[in-house]
Amino acid sequence: MSGNEILVGYDGSADASAALEWALEEAGRSGRPVRLAYVFEWLTVAGWIGPGVAPGIWPDETARRQVEELVRKAAADASAAHPELTVTGEVFDGPPALVLQERSAQADLLVLGTRGHGGFGGLLVGSTAVAVAAHAHCPVVVVRGEAAAGGRSGHVAVGVDGSDCSLLALGFAFEQAAARRVPLHVVRAWHPPTGQRPPSGPEAREAAAADRAELDEPLARWGATFPDVPVTVEVAEGHPASLLVDGSRNACLVVVGTRGRGGLKGMLLGSVSQQLIQHAHCPVAVVRER
């Protein structure tokens, strides 16, 4: 597989189709090739789950041909609708999360729907999508069907708390805003440690100013690279997940890192990322270091 392609988890479901459409739009901006990846999941030695056909005995060559035809047709239809793009499809065997994680090492971007059916049935919000976002070797975009249509206009939003992961997310968000020619909205949430009362008056203003000042250097650095991107900054008291979910209503994309400050080093995915995958009103990009 090419190292600059957009990989799409595809199984013919409505959410996978929304993910494919998002990937095609992204490819139209970047010129990157798109590869559809269908993953068989063989649950037992006697049976399997796959869309569009009845359960069969493994290995079931008829079922395999049906799936290959499903992927071939989807790739052909996408190519016909976007003749300027290179679109291919491939069928893999194995657990969807593990296969997609492995294949992401050769991709620039991995795009997923939140729910599949049949052989992709494990791709549900809070399970496989979270696991893939936590372990993929490239940025992961999760697209819900109901969020896809409303996510084509508006600004790019990004959550930044000063952690290494969030600074990677900031760079990705600048790139996306520049490619889309839309503004970038940077969100920095602050709240007192557990058990402490929130500051008020001058103390609250000082805390907000200190958090805002911490953003100056990375914003200046990325702003020099993308000088045409208008940037607004919001520093607000509250939980970052709640602020970003609310902010996603008018956004075309919300971007976060896999873990922020305070996360355990071995955590699969931070709570903010998980909540956005489940509740955001637009597609969510989760960015981690390769």
SVG drawing of the C-alpha trace seen along z (x, -y; Angstrom):
<svg xmlns="http://www.w3.org/2000/svg" viewBox="-28 -41 35 66">
<polyline fill="none" stroke="black" stroke-width="0.4" points="0.0,0.0 1.1,-3.6 2.4,-5.6 0.4,-8.7 -3.0,-7.2 -6.3,-7.6 -7.4,-4.3 -11.2,-3.8 -12.7,-1.1 -15.6,0.0 -18.3,2.7 -21.2,1.2 -23.1,-0.1 -24.5,-3.6 -21.8,-4.9 -19.0,-3.3 -20.5,-5.1 -20.4,-8.4 -16.8,-7.7 -16.0,-7.0 -17.7,-10.2 -15.7,-12.2 -12.5,-10.5 -13.2,-11.3 -13.8,-15.0 -10.5,-15.0 -8.7,-13.3 -10.2,-15.9 -8.4,-18.6 -5.1,-16.7 -4.9,-14.6 -4.1,-11.5 -5.3,-8.1 -8.1,-6.4 -8.1,-2.7 -11.2,-0.9 -10.4,1.8 -13.0,4.5 -12.2,6.7 -13.6,10.2 -14.1,11.2 -14.3,15.0 -15.9,15.5 -15.5,19.2 -14.0,22.0 -17.6,22.9 -19.1,19.6 -18.5,16.0 -20.3,12.7 -20.4,10.6 -22.8,8.1 -25.1,9.0 -24.8,12.8 -25.9,15.5 -23.5,17.0 -21.3,19.6 -18.7,22.2 -15.1,21.0 -13.6,20.8 -16.6,19.8 -15.5,18.9 -19.0,17.7 -19.2,15.3 -15.7,14.1 -16.6,13.4 -19.7,11.5 -17.6,9.3 -15.0,8.7 -17.7,7.6 -19.1,5.3 -15.8,3.6 -15.0,3.6 -18.4,1.9 -17.9,-0.7 -14.5,-1.6 -15.7,-1.7 -18.7,-3.9 -16.4,-6.3 -13.9,-6.4 -16.8,-7.2 -18.0,-10.0 -14.5,-11.3 -12.6,-10.6 -9.7,-12.8 -9.0,-10.4 -7.4,-7.0 -9.7,-4.7 -9.0,-1.1 -10.4,1.6 -9.0,4.6 -10.4,7.4 -8.5,8.5 -9.0,11.3 -8.8,10.9 -10.2,8.7 -11.1,5.3 -9.4,3.3 -6.1,5.1 -6.1,5.2 -6.8,1.5 -4.2,0.6 -1.6,2.6 -2.6,1.2 -2.6,-2.3 1.2,-2.2 1.3,-2.6 -1.4,-5.3 -1.5,-9.1 -5.0,-9.0 -7.5,-6.4 -11.2,-7.2 -13.9,-5.2 -17.6,-5.1 -18.9,-4.6 -21.0,-1.5 -20.7,1.3 -22.7,4.4 -21.9,8.0 -18.1,8.7 -17.5,5.1 -20.0,5.4 -17.4,4.7 -16.8,1.2 -19.1,-0.4 -18.6,-3.7 -16.7,-3.0 -15.1,0.3 -13.3,0.8 -13.3,-2.8 -11.7,-3.8 -9.2,-1.0 -8.2,-1.9 -7.9,-5.6 -5.7,-4.8 -3.3,-2.5 -3.3,-3.6 0.0,-4.8 -1.6,-7.8 -4.4,-10.3 -7.8,-8.7 -11.0,-10.5 -14.3,-9.1 -17.4,-10.0 -20.9,-9.4 -23.6,-9.2 -25.7,-11.9 -22.7,-14.1 -21.3,-13.8 -23.8,-16.0 -23.6,-18.9 -19.8,-18.7 -19.1,-20.1 -19.0,-23.7 -17.9,-25.8 -14.5,-26.1 -12.0,-23.6 -12.0,-23.3 -9.1,-21.9 -8.6,-21.3 -5.2,-22.3 -4.0,-21.8 -0.2,-22.1 0.5,-18.4 2.6,-16.9 -0.4,-15.1 -2.5,-18.3 0.3,-20.2 0.4,-17.5 -3.4,-18.0 -2.9,-21.7 -0.5,-21.2 -3.0,-18.8 -5.8,-21.3 -3.9,-24.2 -3.2,-22.0 -6.9,-21.0 -8.1,-24.7 -5.6,-25.8 -6.7,-23.1 -10.3,-23.9 -9.8,-27.7 -11.8,-28.0 -11.0,-29.6 -9.4,-27.7 -10.9,-27.9 -8.6,-26.9 -10.2,-25.8 -8.3,-25.7 -10.3,-24.5 -9.3,-25.1 -10.8,-24.0 -9.4,-23.7 -8.1,-20.4 -10.5,-18.0 -11.7,-19.2 -10.6,-22.8 -13.0,-25.7 -12.8,-27.5 -11.1,-30.8 -13.1,-34.0 -12.5,-37.6 -8.9,-38.5 -7.7,-35.0 -9.9,-33.6 -8.7,-36.2 -5.1,-35.4 -5.6,-31.7 -7.2,-32.3 -4.4,-34.7 -1.8,-32.1 -3.4,-29.4 -3.8,-31.8 -0.1,-32.8 0.9,-29.2 -0.6,-29.0 1.3,-32.0 4.4,-30.1 2.8,-27.2 0.2,-29.5 2.9,-31.8 4.9,-29.0 2.0,-27.4 0.7,-30.8 3.9,-31.6 3.6,-28.3 -0.1,-29.0 -0.4,-32.8 -3.7,-32.8 -5.6,-30.8 -7.7,-33.1 -7.4,-32.0 -9.6,-32.6 -8.8,-31.4 -11.3,-30.4 -10.1,-30.0 -13.0,-28.9 -13.7,-27.2 -15.2,-23.8 -14.5,-20.3 -12.7,-20.2 -15.0,-17.4 -18.1,-19.4 -16.7,-22.6 -15.5,-20.7 -18.8,-18.8 -20.7,-22.1 -18.2,-23.8 -18.5,-21.0 -22.1,-22.0 -20.9,-24.6 -17.6,-23.0 -16.7,-20.9 -14.1,-19.0 -12.9,-18.8 -9.4,-17.7 -7.9,-16.3 -4.8,-14.4 -5.1,-10.9 -4.2,-11.9 -3.9,-15.2 -2.4,-16.2 -3.4,-14.2 -3.9,-11.0 -2.2,-7.8 0.8,-7.0 -0.6,-3.6 -4.1,-4.7 -5.5,-3.6 -7.3,-6.9 -8.0,-10.0 -11.5,-10.6 -11.9,-13.7 -11.1,-11.8 -13.5,-9.1 -16.4,-11.4 -15.9,-13.3 -16.0,-10.1 -19.3,-9.3 -21.0,-12.7 -19.5,-15.3 -21.8,-16.8 -19.2,-16.7 -16.4,-14.3 -13.6,-13.9 -9.9,-13.6 -7.7,-11.9 -4.0,-12.6 -1.1,-10.8 2.6,-10.6 3.6,-7.9"/>
</svg>
